[in-house]
Amino acid sequence: MLASDRTVFGRAFKVTPLWMWMLQRASGVLLGPLVALHVWAPAMASSRALNVMLLAVIIAHGYTGLRRVAVRRNKVALTNTITWIWCALVLVFGAVVVLAQS
């Protein structure tokens, strides 16, 4: 049953694409160890590579989570716009933090 729209128990919904589902799970699994390493290892907290990786995982996790919310609601265009604005803000502020490191 490979359909993008399904009806279960009388409720219609869109199926989350597999790539988005897998990215959501992978980024969720990576967030814990990366945040722990960032917090518990002060020397690693100033690592530009770690912070770039953490920023990328945060953006991926937030993007997929917000897009999955858009699939469940009827206001897809509004939620997609909010998703892109959120990603842009996190990217800009994250880049400022990463580039401010010496």
Secondary structure by P-SEA (a helix, b strand, c coil): ccccccccccbbbbbccaaaaaaaaaaaaaaaaaaaaacccccccccaaaaaaaaaaaaaaaaaaaaaaaaaccaaaaaaaaaaaaaaaaaaaaaaaaaacc
